[in-house]
Amino acid sequence: MNHSYTRACVLVVVVFTPSLGVAQTFSKDWPRDVIGLLREPSVQKEIKLTADQFKEFNALVQKEVADANGEQQIAAKQSVAGGKVLESLEPKQRVRLEQIFRQRVFLVDGIRVFSDPQVTKKLEFNAAQTKSLEAALTDLQNREQEFTKKFNKTPGGNEWTYDAELSKMRMQAATKFQTQFTPAQKESWKGIVGPSFTVKFTNMYFRPTR
């Protein structure tokens, strides 16, 4: 996934620079992240992935991505592979897998998730809510930039601390914005994220960070 920081290894300094625009979220990585999700034993168990399905999944990914070169090409082919894997799953498996993905993204992006076209379409914000969301996202971006400037001037900072603070800010903004949800929107949101999935992941491909 995209990273919003740059490492200056020679100086052993980490400089953080938010790269997500007002209307950007990590939801754009769907269905690419199908690959990472299905490599998690806890996710396999949750969606009841069979041994034959897992074997088919690995073969398909290997076939699609094996000859990829460069980060952009790999990402593009992973997205194609992820889409084909989704098509091979049962409907209930696809739904639950995407719910888990949306939950993970929400931990990272908080309020930014509500600007994703797929999510926005399902929640059907009215004009007032749309205006409020745009204002909240602009305010969040400004606060993220201010936090980044201060963080980079503070000795001993690390990416985990930085990521945790950004996620906290985004979730606080999300909580405030969700108070504007109608009963119907609250139900739609429940359908988007599904039942809580809090099992700790074994790898680092998609952690709650930026």
C-alpha positions in Angstrom: 0.0 0.0 0.0 1.0 3.6 -0.4 3.2 5.0 2.4 3.1 8.6 3.5 6.6 8.9 4.8 10.1 8.9 3.3 13.1 7.3 5.0 16.5 9.1 4.9 18.5 6.1 5.9 22.0 7.6 5.7 21.1 10.2 8.4 18.9 7.7 10.3 16.1 10.2 10.1 12.5 9.6 9.3 10.6 12.4 7.6 6.8 12.1 7.5 4.8 13.8 4.8 1.0 13.1 4.4 0.3 12.2 0.8 -3.4 11.4 0.9 -5.5 14.2 -0.6 -8.8 15.3 0.9 -10.8 12.7 -1.0 -8.4 9.8 -1.1 -8.6 6.7 1.0 -7.0 3.3 1.0 -10.2 1.8 -0.4 -8.6 2.2 -3.8 -6.5 -0.9 -2.9 -9.5 -3.1 -3.2 -9.4 -5.7 -4.6 -5.6 -5.8 -4.5 -5.6 -6.5 -0.8 -7.6 -9.6 -1.3 -4.2 -11.3 -1.7 -2.9 -10.2 1.7 -6.2 -10.9 3.5 -6.5 -14.4 2.2 -3.0 -15.2 3.4 -4.2 -14.6 7.0 -5.2 -17.9 8.7 -7.7 -16.0 10.8 -9.4 -14.6 7.7 -9.4 -18.0 6.0 -11.2 -19.4 9.0 -13.7 -16.5 9.2 -14.8 -16.9 5.6 -14.6 -20.7 5.7 -12.0 -20.9 2.9 -11.5 -24.5 1.8 -8.2 -26.2 1.2 -9.0 -26.5 -2.5 -9.9 -22.8 -2.7 -6.7 -21.8 -1.0 -4.7 -24.0 -3.5 -6.6 -22.3 -6.4 -5.9 -18.9 -4.9 -2.2 -19.5 -4.7 -2.0 -20.9 -8.2 -4.0 -17.9 -9.7 -1.9 -15.3 -7.9 1.3 -17.0 -9.0 0.1 -17.1 -12.6 -0.9 -13.5 -12.7 2.0 -11.9 -10.8 4.9 -14.1 -11.5 6.3 -12.1 -14.4 5.6 -8.6 -13.0 8.4 -6.1 -12.8 8.5 -2.9 -10.9 6.2 -1.7 -8.1 3.5 -0.2 -10.3 3.2 -3.3 -12.5 3.2 -5.6 -9.5 0.4 -3.5 -8.0 -1.6 -3.6 -11.2 -1.3 -7.3 -11.6 -2.1 -7.9 -7.9 -5.4 -6.0 -8.4 -6.2 -8.1 -11.4 -5.4 -11.3 -9.5 -7.4 -10.1 -6.5 -10.4 -9.5 -8.7 -10.2 -12.9 -10.2 -9.9 -14.5 -6.8 -13.0 -12.7 -5.7 -14.9 -14.1 -8.6 -13.8 -17.6 -7.6 -15.2 -17.2 -4.1 -18.8 -18.0 -2.9 -21.0 -14.8 -2.6 -21.1 -15.0 1.2 -17.3 -15.3 1.3 -16.9 -12.3 -0.9 -19.2 -10.2 1.2 -17.5 -11.1 4.5 -14.0 -10.6 3.0 -14.8 -7.1 1.9 -16.4 -6.3 5.2 -13.1 -7.3 6.9 -11.2 -5.1 4.5 -13.5 -2.1 5.1 -13.0 -2.5 8.9 -9.3 -2.5 8.5 -9.3 0.5 6.3 -11.6 2.3 8.7 -9.0 1.8 11.4 -6.4 3.5 9.2 -8.5 6.2 7.5 -11.3 7.0 9.9 -13.5 9.7 8.3 -11.6 9.5 5.0 -13.5 6.2 4.3 -16.7 8.2 3.9 -15.3 9.9 0.8 -14.7 6.6 -1.0 -17.1 6.5 -4.0 -18.2 2.9 -3.2 -19.0 3.8 0.4 -20.6 7.2 -0.4 -22.9 5.5 -2.9 -24.2 3.1 -0.2 -24.6 5.8 2.5 -26.4 8.3 0.2 -25.3 11.5 1.9 -27.6 14.5 1.5 -26.3 17.9 0.4 -25.8 19.1 4.0 -23.9 16.0 5.0 -21.7 16.2 1.9 -20.8 19.7 2.7 -20.1 18.8 6.3 -17.9 15.9 5.2 -15.8 18.1 2.9 -15.3 20.6 5.6 -14.3 17.9 8.1 -11.8 16.4 5.6 -10.2 19.8 4.9 -9.9 20.5 8.6 -8.4 17.0 9.2 -5.9 17.5 6.4 -4.8 20.8 7.9 -4.4 19.2 11.4 -2.5 16.3 9.9 -0.1 18.7 8.3 0.4 20.7 11.5 1.0 17.5 13.4 3.5 16.3 10.9 5.5 19.5 11.1 5.7 19.3 14.9 6.4 15.6 14.8 9.4 16.0 12.4 10.9 18.6 14.8 10.6 16.3 17.8 13.6 14.0 18.5 13.0 10.3 18.9 9.8 10.0 16.9 9.0 6.8 15.0 6.5 5.7 12.4 4.4 3.7 14.9 3.8 6.8 17.1 3.1 8.9 14.0 0.7 6.4 12.5 -1.1 5.8 15.8 -1.7 9.6 16.2 -3.0 10.0 12.7 -5.4 7.1 13.1 -6.6 8.6 16.3 -7.3 12.0 14.7 -9.1 10.3 11.8 -11.3 8.2 14.1 -12.2 11.1 16.2 -13.3 13.0 13.1 -15.3 9.9 12.0 -17.0 9.6 15.3 -18.1 13.2 15.2 -19.3 13.0 11.6 -21.3 9.8 12.3 -23.5 11.7 14.7 -25.1 13.1 11.5 -26.1 9.7 10.2 -29.7 8.9 9.7 -31.1 5.6 11.1 -31.0 4.2 7.5 -27.3 5.3 7.1 -26.4 3.6 10.4 -27.9 0.4 9.1 -26.1 0.8 5.8 -22.8 1.3 7.6 -23.3 -1.8 9.6 -23.8 -3.7 6.4 -20.6 -2.2 4.9 -18.3 -3.3 7.8 -20.3 -6.2 9.1 -19.7 -7.9 12.5 -16.5 -6.8 14.3 -13.4 -8.7 13.3 -10.7 -8.0 15.9 -8.4 -11.0 15.4 -4.7 -10.0 15.4 -3.1 -10.4 12.0 0.1 -12.5 11.7 1.7 -10.4 9.0 2.3 -6.7 8.4 0.9 -6.3 5.0 -2.1 -4.3 6.1 -1.7 -3.0 9.6 -3.8 -0.1 11.1 -1.4 2.6 10.2 -1.6 5.4 7.6 
